[in-house]
Amino acid sequence: MKKAVLLILLVSLFLGGCGYGTDVENQAYVIAVGIDKGESFPIKASFVFANPGGENSSEGGGAPSAPKPDIVTVEAPTVFSAIRKLDSIKSKAINLSHTKIVVFSKDIAKKGVKDYLSGFAASRDFRPNTYVCVSESKAEKYLRSVKPVHETYIEKYFDNIMQKVAEDKVNEAYLYYLYYNMTEDFSGSVVPLVGVNKNELPKKEDAPDNKQKDDFDYEVRAGKIIRKGKNPAEVLGSAIFKNDKMIGTLGSFHTDLIRLMGNEFYPRNYSIAYPEKSDYVTIRMDQQERAEVHTEIKNGVAHIKINVPVSIEYVDAGKIENHTKKSEKFCRHLENILEDDAEKLIEKSQKEQNCDILGLGSSLKCHFTDVKEWKKFNWKEKYSKARIKVSFRVVYADFEEAN
């Protein structure tokens, strides 16, 4: 009996986490990390700590506001050297296992993130599904700008905002995927862009001349939305990585177009100027069938055809909705826009960037008997010379009911 009681007490001690390293109250949880170029040292690392027990403040006797997160920025030779310095600042043990997001500044991303990601992977402190983003501004500036409105705690904000990116099935948003891609000989990745908005509406005389025509013409990046609100932080557009280096960016709609061609699209609404750009038709666009990729190799040149099915339903169509011929004409109009934009995107990726942003190389490997033959083909060199044709087929998802 005494042995049984002793065993229960020992198990309780272990599960209770009474040790300093496992006790929740004795740990400082990092929820976001930002990496910028340093002044005195190679990097400047910013750490956002969860503050669940912080003091709430209220304005005018109203409801208490969310506790402010603790943000510490230090300069150091490496990220892990910076983490070591945190031990002299924080009284609690540093815990990185709950990090939601790692943000690289644009300057760092252009130089290359291989050393950082390989360090994160080797240390096992960071979870593989930690989100990776690139900031149009300084990473520190972005992290300090985040002011959640609907969430009580900032860690929940990062969970919610990045989950929307994950719903688009953009796997490149995860640390493990970007790390895997950079180890490939020739691979492209598309990573979310974050930024800080000026948070003010322009006066009439200062309004920009290049206003968007419609949502298919919306190529704005994070930090550039014309709006005003409490939280100036934004996630919009994407950064293009060739292996571990950022080589360019994509705006809102072109990011969606990449997802559409890569079977990673999430349904959403678009307002389109039609028929004479004097009115708007709003549709919900979906991808109910996967895009088909057909490949062959002729005389050492890759020929790739991508057929992308797209289904739409009208949210606000006016006279188009109940008119068969107008619906068919509108679908052909959408096909032309999508094909023109896709052609421009792919041409730029071949001629200017030489980066396989759609991952088309994976569909070509079936033509080779082994890895040695595939490497001998040298897709890195052949990509810019490949013949790539994209066709869209747009159909009304509920056409019979519309008539």
C-alpha positions as CSV (number, residue, x, y, z in Angstrom):
1,M,0.0,0.0,0.0
2,K,2.8,2.4,1.0
3,K,4.6,1.6,-2.3
4,A,1.4,2.4,-4.3
5,V,1.0,5.8,-2.5
6,L,4.7,6.6,-3.1
7,L,4.3,5.8,-6.8
8,I,1.3,8.1,-7.2
9,L,3.2,10.9,-5.5
10,L,6.2,10.5,-7.8
11,V,3.9,10.5,-10.9
12,S,2.1,13.6,-9.7
13,L,5.4,15.4,-9.2
14,F,6.6,14.6,-12.7
15,L,3.3,15.5,-14.4
16,G,2.9,18.6,-12.3
17,G,6.0,20.2,-13.8
18,C,7.5,21.3,-10.6
19,G,10.9,21.6,-12.1
20,Y,12.1,25.0,-13.1
21,G,12.4,24.1,-16.8
22,T,8.9,22.7,-17.1
23,D,6.9,25.0,-14.9
24,V,4.7,27.3,-17.0
25,E,5.0,30.1,-14.6
26,N,8.8,30.0,-14.8
27,Q,9.0,30.3,-18.6
28,A,8.9,33.3,-21.0
29,Y,7.1,32.2,-24.2
30,V,8.3,33.8,-27.5
31,I,5.4,34.1,-29.9
32,A,7.1,36.0,-32.8
33,V,10.7,36.6,-34.0
34,G,11.8,39.4,-36.4
35,I,15.2,39.5,-38.0
36,D,16.7,42.8,-39.4
37,K,20.1,43.9,-40.5
38,G,22.0,45.2,-37.5
39,E,24.2,48.3,-37.0
40,S,26.8,47.1,-34.5
41,F,26.4,43.4,-35.2
42,P,25.3,41.4,-38.3
43,I,21.6,41.1,-37.2
44,K,19.0,42.8,-35.0
45,A,16.6,40.3,-33.6
46,S,13.2,41.3,-32.1
47,F,11.3,38.9,-29.8
48,V,7.6,39.2,-28.9
49,F,6.8,37.6,-25.6
50,A,3.3,36.5,-24.6
51,N,2.1,38.5,-21.6
52,P,-1.0,36.5,-20.3
53,G,-0.6,38.0,-16.8
54,G,0.1,41.6,-17.8
55,E,-1.8,44.4,-16.3
56,N,-4.9,45.5,-18.3
57,S,-5.6,49.2,-18.8
58,S,-8.9,50.8,-19.5
59,E,-9.9,54.1,-21.0
60,G,-12.7,56.2,-19.6
61,G,-13.9,53.5,-17.3
62,G,-14.7,51.1,-20.2
63,A,-13.7,47.5,-20.7
64,P,-10.1,46.7,-20.0
65,S,-7.8,46.5,-23.0
66,A,-5.6,43.6,-23.9
67,P,-2.3,43.2,-22.1
68,K,0.5,44.7,-24.1
69,P,3.1,42.2,-25.3
70,D,6.7,42.5,-24.2
71,I,8.9,43.2,-27.2
72,V,12.7,43.0,-26.8
73,T,15.2,43.9,-29.6
74,V,18.9,43.0,-29.4
75,E,21.8,43.0,-31.8
76,A,24.0,40.0,-32.0
77,P,26.2,37.9,-34.5
78,T,23.4,35.2,-34.8
79,V,19.8,34.6,-33.8
80,F,20.9,32.1,-31.1
81,S,23.5,34.5,-29.8
82,A,20.6,37.0,-29.5
83,I,18.5,34.4,-27.6
84,R,21.4,33.9,-25.2
85,K,21.4,37.6,-24.5
86,L,17.8,37.3,-23.5
87,D,18.8,35.3,-20.5
88,S,20.4,38.4,-19.0
89,I,17.2,40.4,-19.6
90,K,14.4,38.0,-18.8
91,S,14.1,36.4,-15.3
92,K,12.3,33.4,-16.7
93,A,13.6,30.5,-19.0
94,I,13.2,31.4,-22.7
95,N,10.8,29.0,-24.5
96,L,10.7,29.1,-28.3
97,S,8.4,26.2,-28.9
98,H,5.3,28.4,-29.1
99,T,6.7,30.8,-31.7
100,K,3.9,31.5,-34.2
101,I,5.7,33.5,-36.8
102,V,9.3,34.4,-38.0
103,V,9.5,37.6,-40.0
104,F,12.5,38.5,-42.2
105,S,13.1,42.0,-43.4
106,K,13.3,42.5,-47.1
107,D,17.0,43.2,-46.9
108,I,17.7,40.0,-45.0
109,A,15.5,38.0,-47.4
110,K,17.3,39.3,-50.5
111,K,20.7,38.3,-49.0
112,G,19.5,34.8,-48.1
113,V,17.8,33.0,-45.2
114,K,19.5,29.6,-45.5
115,D,21.7,30.0,-42.3
116,Y,18.7,31.1,-40.3
117,L,16.3,28.3,-41.4
118,S,19.0,25.6,-41.1
119,G,19.7,26.8,-37.6
120,F,16.0,26.7,-36.7
121,A,15.7,23.2,-38.0
122,A,18.8,21.9,-36.3
123,S,18.0,23.4,-32.9
124,R,14.5,21.8,-32.7
125,D,13.4,24.8,-30.7
126,F,11.1,26.0,-33.4
127,R,8.1,24.0,-34.6
128,P,8.1,22.9,-38.3
129,N,4.7,24.6,-38.8
130,T,6.0,28.0,-37.6
131,Y,4.9,30.6,-40.2
132,V,7.6,32.4,-42.2
133,C,6.9,35.9,-43.7
134,V,8.8,38.7,-45.3
135,S,8.2,42.3,-44.2
136,E,8.2,45.2,-46.7
137,S,9.4,47.4,-43.8
138,K,11.7,46.5,-41.0
139,A,10.7,43.3,-39.2
140,E,10.9,45.1,-35.8
141,K,8.6,47.9,-37.1
142,Y,6.0,45.4,-38.3
143,L,6.0,43.4,-35.0
144,R,5.7,46.6,-32.9
145,S,2.9,47.9,-35.2
146,V,0.6,44.9,-34.5
147,K,-2.4,46.1,-32.4
148,P,-5.1,43.4,-32.3
149,V,-8.7,44.7,-32.2
150,H,-10.8,41.5,-32.0
151,E,-8.3,39.3,-30.1
152,T,-7.4,39.7,-26.4
153,Y,-3.9,38.4,-26.9
154,I,-1.5,39.1,-29.7
155,E,-0.6,35.4,-30.0
156,K,-4.3,34.7,-31.0
157,Y,-4.0,37.5,-33.6
158,F,-1.0,35.8,-35.3
159,D,-2.9,32.4,-35.1
160,N,-6.0,33.9,-36.8
161,I,-4.3,36.1,-39.5
162,M,-1.9,33.4,-40.6
163,Q,-4.5,30.6,-40.5
164,K,-6.2,32.5,-43.3
165,V,-3.0,32.2,-45.3
166,A,-2.8,28.5,-44.5
167,E,-6.4,28.0,-45.6
168,D,-5.2,29.1,-49.1
169,K,-3.0,26.0,-48.8
170,V,0.1,28.0,-49.2
171,N,2.5,25.5,-47.7
172,E,5.4,27.8,-48.4
173,A,4.2,29.8,-45.4
174,Y,5.6,27.0,-43.1
175,L,9.2,26.9,-42.0
176,Y,9.6,23.3,-42.8
177,Y,8.5,23.7,-46.5
178,L,10.7,26.7,-47.2
179,Y,13.6,24.9,-45.6
180,Y,13.0,21.8,-47.7
181,N,12.7,24.0,-50.9
182,M,15.9,25.7,-50.3
183,T,17.8,22.4,-50.2
184,E,16.6,21.6,-53.7
185,D,18.9,22.3,-56.6
186,F,16.4,24.6,-58.3
187,S,13.1,25.5,-56.7
188,G,10.8,28.5,-56.2
189,S,8.7,29.4,-53.2
190,V,6.0,31.9,-52.6
191,V,6.0,33.4,-49.0
192,P,3.4,35.8,-47.5
193,L,4.3,39.5,-47.4
194,V,3.6,41.6,-44.2
195,G,3.8,45.4,-43.8
196,V,2.8,48.5,-41.9
197,N,0.2,50.8,-43.3
198,K,0.4,54.6,-42.9
199,N,-3.1,54.3,-41.7
200,E,-4.6,57.4,-43.1
201,L,-6.9,58.2,-46.0
202,P,-5.5,60.6,-48.6
203,K,-7.0,64.0,-49.2
204,K,-8.7,64.5,-52.6
205,E,-5.7,66.4,-53.9
206,D,-3.3,63.7,-52.7
207,A,-5.2,60.8,-54.0
208,P,-3.0,58.4,-56.1
209,D,-3.5,58.5,-59.9
210,N,-3.1,54.8,-60.4
211,K,-6.4,53.7,-58.9
212,Q,-7.4,50.0,-59.3
213,K,-9.9,49.3,-62.1
214,D,-11.2,46.2,-60.4
215,D,-10.1,43.3,-58.2
216,F,-8.4,41.6,-61.1
217,D,-6.2,44.7,-61.4
218,Y,-5.4,44.8,-57.6
219,E,-1.7,44.4,-57.3
220,V,-1.2,46.1,-54.0
221,R,1.3,44.8,-51.5
222,A,1.1,44.7,-47.7
223,G,1.3,48.2,-46.2
224,K,-0.1,49.9,-49.3
225,I,-3.9,49.5,-48.9
226,I,-5.8,52.8,-49.0
227,R,-7.6,52.6,-45.6
228,K,-7.8,53.7,-42.0
229,G,-8.2,51.6,-38.9
230,K,-6.8,50.8,-35.4
231,N,-4.4,48.1,-36.5
232,P,-1.9,49.3,-39.1
233,A,-0.4,45.8,-39.6
234,E,-1.3,44.0,-42.9
235,V,-0.7,40.6,-44.7
236,L,-1.1,40.9,-48.4
237,G,0.8,39.7,-51.5
238,S,3.8,37.5,-51.5
239,A,7.6,37.3,-51.8
240,I,9.2,35.1,-54.4
241,F,12.1,33.0,-53.3
242,K,14.6,31.2,-55.6
243,N,16.1,28.6,-53.3
244,D,16.8,30.7,-50.1
245,K,16.9,34.2,-51.6
246,M,14.1,36.6,-52.3
247,I,14.1,37.8,-55.9
248,G,10.8,39.7,-56.2
249,T,7.3,40.2,-55.0
250,L,3.8,39.6,-56.2
251,G,0.7,41.7,-55.5
252,S,-2.7,40.5,-54.3
253,F,-4.3,39.2,-57.5
254,H,-1.1,37.7,-59.0
255,T,-0.6,35.8,-55.7
256,D,-4.1,34.4,-56.1
257,L,-3.4,33.5,-59.7
258,I,-0.3,31.5,-58.7
259,R,-2.5,29.6,-56.2
260,L,-5.1,29.0,-58.9
261,M,-2.7,27.5,-61.3
262,G,-1.1,25.4,-58.5
263,N,-4.3,23.9,-57.1
264,E,-3.9,25.9,-53.9
265,F,-6.8,28.3,-54.4
266,Y,-9.4,29.2,-51.7
267,P,-12.8,30.5,-52.9
268,R,-13.3,34.3,-52.7
269,N,-15.3,37.1,-54.2
270,Y,-14.1,39.5,-56.9
271,S,-15.6,42.7,-58.3
272,I,-14.9,43.0,-62.0
273,A,-15.4,46.1,-64.2
274,Y,-17.7,44.9,-67.0
275,P,-18.8,45.2,-69.8
276,E,-17.4,48.7,-70.6
277,K,-15.7,49.3,-67.3
278,S,-18.6,51.5,-66.2
279,D,-20.2,49.0,-63.8
280,Y,-19.1,46.1,-61.6
281,V,-20.0,42.5,-61.6
282,T,-19.3,40.6,-58.4
283,I,-18.6,36.9,-58.6
284,R,-17.5,34.1,-56.2
285,M,-14.7,32.2,-57.9
286,D,-13.9,28.6,-57.0
287,Q,-11.8,25.7,-58.2
288,Q,-14.0,22.6,-58.0
289,E,-11.6,20.5,-60.2
290,R,-7.9,20.3,-60.2
291,A,-5.8,21.9,-62.9
292,E,-4.4,19.4,-65.4
293,V,-0.7,19.5,-66.3
294,H,0.5,17.7,-69.5
295,T,4.2,17.5,-70.2
296,E,6.5,16.1,-72.8
297,I,10.1,16.6,-73.9
298,K,11.0,17.3,-77.5
299,N,14.6,17.7,-78.6
300,G,15.7,18.5,-75.0
301,V,13.0,21.2,-74.6
302,A,10.1,20.9,-72.1
303,H,6.6,21.4,-73.5
304,I,4.1,22.1,-70.7
305,K,0.3,22.7,-71.0
306,I,-1.7,23.7,-68.0
307,N,-5.5,23.5,-68.2
308,V,-7.2,25.3,-65.3
309,P,-10.9,24.8,-64.6
310,V,-12.6,27.7,-62.8
311,S,-16.2,27.9,-61.7
312,I,-18.1,31.1,-60.8
313,E,-21.4,32.1,-59.3
314,Y,-22.8,35.6,-59.4
315,V,-23.0,37.6,-56.1
316,D,-24.2,40.7,-57.9
317,A,-24.6,40.3,-61.7
318,G,-27.3,42.7,-62.7
319,K,-28.6,41.9,-66.2
320,I,-26.0,39.2,-66.8
321,E,-27.3,36.7,-64.4
322,N,-30.5,35.7,-66.3
323,H,-29.2,36.1,-69.8
324,T,-27.5,33.0,-71.3
325,K,-25.5,34.8,-74.0
326,K,-24.3,37.5,-71.7
327,S,-23.2,34.9,-69.2
328,E,-21.2,33.0,-71.8
329,K,-19.6,36.2,-73.0
330,F,-18.7,37.2,-69.5
331,C,-17.1,33.8,-68.9
332,R,-15.0,34.2,-72.1
333,H,-14.0,37.7,-70.9
334,L,-12.7,36.2,-67.6
335,E,-10.8,33.5,-69.5
336,N,-9.0,36.1,-71.6
337,I,-8.0,38.2,-68.5
338,L,-6.7,35.1,-66.6
339,E,-4.8,33.8,-69.6
340,D,-3.2,37.2,-70.3
341,D,-2.1,37.7,-66.7
342,A,-0.8,34.1,-66.4
343,E,1.2,34.5,-69.6
344,K,2.8,37.7,-68.3
345,L,3.6,36.0,-64.9
346,I,5.2,33.0,-66.5
347,E,7.2,35.0,-69.0
348,K,8.6,37.2,-66.3
349,S,9.5,34.1,-64.2
350,Q,11.4,32.6,-67.2
351,K,13.1,35.7,-68.8
352,E,13.8,37.9,-65.7
353,Q,13.8,35.7,-62.7
354,N,14.6,32.2,-64.0
355,C,12.5,30.8,-61.2
356,D,10.1,27.9,-61.3
357,I,7.4,29.5,-59.2
358,L,4.8,26.9,-60.1
359,G,7.0,23.9,-59.3
360,L,6.6,22.5,-62.8
361,G,9.8,20.6,-62.5
362,S,8.1,18.0,-60.4
363,S,5.7,17.1,-63.2
364,L,8.6,16.5,-65.6
365,K,10.5,14.0,-63.4
366,C,8.3,11.1,-64.7
367,H,10.1,11.3,-68.1
368,F,13.4,10.2,-66.5
369,T,14.4,6.8,-65.3
370,D,16.4,7.9,-62.3
371,V,17.7,11.0,-60.3
372,K,21.0,11.0,-62.2
373,E,19.2,11.4,-65.6
374,W,16.9,14.1,-64.2
375,K,19.9,16.1,-62.9
376,K,21.6,15.7,-66.2
377,F,18.6,17.3,-67.9
378,N,19.5,20.5,-65.9
379,W,16.0,22.0,-65.3
380,K,17.7,25.1,-63.8
381,E,19.0,25.9,-67.3
382,K,16.1,24.5,-69.3
383,Y,13.3,26.3,-67.4
384,S,13.9,29.6,-69.2
385,K,13.6,27.8,-72.6
386,A,10.5,25.7,-71.8
387,R,7.3,26.2,-73.8
388,I,4.6,26.8,-71.3
389,K,1.0,27.3,-72.2
390,V,-1.8,28.0,-69.8
391,S,-5.5,27.7,-70.7
392,F,-8.5,28.6,-68.4
393,R,-12.0,27.2,-68.7
394,V,-14.5,29.4,-66.8
395,V,-18.0,28.0,-66.3
396,Y,-21.0,29.2,-64.3
397,A,-21.4,26.7,-61.5
398,D,-25.3,26.9,-61.4
399,F,-26.1,27.7,-65.0
400,E,-29.4,25.9,-65.2
401,E,-30.8,27.6,-62.2
402,A,-29.8,31.0,-63.7
403,N,-32.1,30.3,-66.7
